[in-house]
């Protein structure tokens, strides 16, 4: 039995019965309650109304996002600095009319 106020919602009951506005993890007899944001709760509520195959697609997308957080792939600090520096500089682009003329000239 769990009781208390979680995410501004007063709750009491068994872990299996607590599902409105919270994420729940049960480990043995311990129950851990994780409040959801209103956006996530709204998305899940809408996903529940979808056909099963679409619910599976939504679930797969969420899992893919979560798996990215655990990825060992990433940029080094040096690479991140380089990207920030390049993004901070405006690109020296050739005007569109000049580029069109160049390609017209190539085409003959």
VOPAGU-2260 file (C-alpha; in pm, 1 decimal, decimal comma):
REM VOPAGU-2260
SITE   aa  ch    i         X         Y         Z
SITE  UNK   A    0       0,0       0,0       0,0
SITE  UNK   A    1     131,6     343,5     -96,7
SITE  UNK   A    2      -6,7     676,9      10,6
SITE  UNK   A    3      97,3    1038,7     -12,2
SITE  UNK   A    4      96,8    1334,7    -245,0
SITE  UNK   A    5     289,1    1283,6    -568,8
SITE  UNK   A    6     308,8    1549,6    -838,2
SITE  UNK   A    7      36,9    1745,2    -659,4
SITE  UNK   A    8    -200,1    1446,9    -673,3
SITE  UNK   A    9    -304,1    1275,1    -352,0
SITE  UNK   A   10    -276,3     901,7    -397,8
SITE  UNK   A   11    -333,7     591,0    -195,8
SITE  UNK   A   12    -355,1     228,6    -293,3
SITE  UNK   A   13    -159,3     -57,6    -438,9
SITE  UNK   A   14     116,0      13,5    -691,6
SITE  UNK   A   15     -78,0    -157,0    -968,8
SITE  UNK   A   16    -368,7      81,0    -916,8
SITE  UNK   A   17    -162,5     401,5    -934,4
SITE  UNK   A   18    -137,4     503,7   -1295,7
SITE  UNK   A   19    -291,4     848,4   -1332,5
SITE  UNK   A   20     -19,8    1106,8   -1387,5
SITE  UNK   A   21     269,3     896,3   -1262,0
SITE  UNK   A   22     516,3     639,1   -1379,9
SITE  UNK   A   23     553,4     341,4   -1146,9
SITE  UNK   A   24     833,7      93,4   -1100,3
SITE  UNK   A   25     790,7    -204,4    -871,4
SITE  UNK   A   26    1097,6    -382,0    -738,0
SITE  UNK   A   27    1003,3    -669,2    -509,6
SITE  UNK   A   28     764,2    -516,7    -259,6
SITE  UNK   A   29     901,9    -162,5    -301,9
SITE  UNK   A   30     706,3      79,2    -516,4
SITE  UNK   A   31     869,2     387,0    -671,4
SITE  UNK   A   32     652,2     665,1    -810,0
SITE  UNK   A   33     784,2     905,6   -1075,1
SITE  UNK   A   34     564,4    1205,4   -1164,2
SITE  UNK   A   35     513,0    1265,5   -1538,3
SITE  UNK   A   36     501,6    1605,1   -1701,3
SITE  UNK   A   37     164,5    1713,5   -1833,5
SITE  UNK   A   38     295,1    1691,7   -2191,2
SITE  UNK   A   39     407,7    1330,0   -2149,3
SITE  UNK   A   40      82,9    1239,6   -1974,1
SITE  UNK   A   41    -119,2    1403,6   -2254,2
SITE  UNK   A   42      80,3    1214,5   -2519,6
SITE  UNK   A   43      30,6     882,2   -2341,2
SITE  UNK   A   44    -341,2     947,7   -2296,4
SITE  UNK   A   45    -373,5    1015,8   -2670,6
SITE  UNK   A   46    -160,4     712,8   -2758,9
SITE  UNK   A   47    -392,6     489,7   -2554,4
SITE  UNK   A   48    -674,7     571,9   -2798,2
SITE  UNK   A   49    -478,0     449,8   -3101,4
SITE  UNK   A   50    -509,6     103,3   -3256,3
SITE  UNK   A   51    -263,0    -152,3   -3118,7
SITE  UNK   A   52     -20,1    -131,5   -3412,5
SITE  UNK   A   53       2,9     248,3   -3374,8
SITE  UNK   A   54      50,5     216,0   -2996,3
SITE  UNK   A   55     341,5     -18,2   -3070,3
SITE  UNK   A   56     492,3     241,2   -3305,5
SITE  UNK   A   57     466,1     512,8   -3039,0
SITE  UNK   A   58     620,1     278,9   -2781,9
SITE  UNK   A   59     907,6     194,5   -3016,8
SITE  UNK   A   60     976,5     564,9   -3075,8
SITE  UNK   A   61     983,5     640,3   -2702,8
SITE  UNK   A   62    1214,1     345,3   -2638,4
SITE  UNK   A   63    1446,9     457,7   -2920,0
SITE  UNK   A   64    1472,4     803,3   -2762,9
SITE  UNK   A   65    1544,1     655,2   -2421,1
SITE  UNK   A   66    1807,3     419,0   -2562,7
SITE  UNK   A   67    1989,3     717,3   -2715,6
SITE  UNK   A   68    2044,6     852,8   -2364,5
SITE  UNK   A   69    2240,3     536,7   -2280,6
SITE  UNK   A   70    2445,1     537,8   -2601,2
SITE  UNK   A   71    2823,5     532,6   -2576,2
SITE  UNK   A   72    2837,7     723,5   -2904,7
SITE  UNK   A   73    2899,5    1092,4   -2878,2
SITE  UNK   A   74    3127,4    1379,6   -2960,3
SITE  UNK   A   75    3441,3    1457,8   -2765,9
SITE  UNK   A   76    3459,4    1793,0   -2589,4
SITE  UNK   A   77    3700,9    1910,1   -2861,1
SITE  UNK   A   78    3453,5    1813,0   -3135,9
SITE  UNK   A   79    3169,9    1992,6   -2955,8
SITE  UNK   A   80    3381,3    2309,2   -2928,9
SITE  UNK   A   81    3462,3    2288,9   -3300,9
SITE  UNK   A   82    3094,8    2252,9   -3394,5
SITE  UNK   A   83    2992,5    2546,5   -3173,4
SITE  UNK   A   84    3266,3    2761,8   -3329,2
SITE  UNK   A   85    3159,3    2673,7   -3683,7
SITE  UNK   A   86    2792,4    2736,0   -3607,6
SITE  UNK   A   87    2877,0    3076,0   -3460,0
SITE  UNK   A   88    3038,2    3192,6   -3788,2
SITE  UNK   A   89    2803,4    3290,1   -4070,5
SITE  UNK   A   90    2862,0    3094,3   -4387,9
SITE  UNK   A   91    3013,7    3278,4   -4684,2
SITE  UNK   A   92    2762,9    3169,9   -4947,7
SITE  UNK   A   93    2760,1    3250,9   -5316,0
SITE  UNK   A   94    2447,5    3446,2   -5415,6
SITE  UNK   A   95    2183,8    3230,3   -5585,3
SITE  UNK   A   96    2188,3    3427,9   -5911,6
SITE  UNK   A   97    2564,7    3386,3   -5938,0
SITE  UNK   A   98    2538,3    3012,6   -5870,9
SITE  UNK   A   99    2262,1    2972,4   -6133,0
SITE  UNK   A  100    2476,0    3156,5   -6387,7
SITE  UNK   A  101    2771,7    2928,6   -6306,5
SITE  UNK   A  102    2568,5    2613,8   -6372,7
SITE  UNK   A  103    2409,5    2759,6   -6689,0
SITE  UNK   A  104    2760,4    2832,6   -6814,3
SITE  UNK   A  105    2870,2    2474,9   -6737,1
SITE  UNK   A  106    2570,1    2330,6   -6919,1
SITE  UNK   A  107    2668,2    2536,8   -7226,7
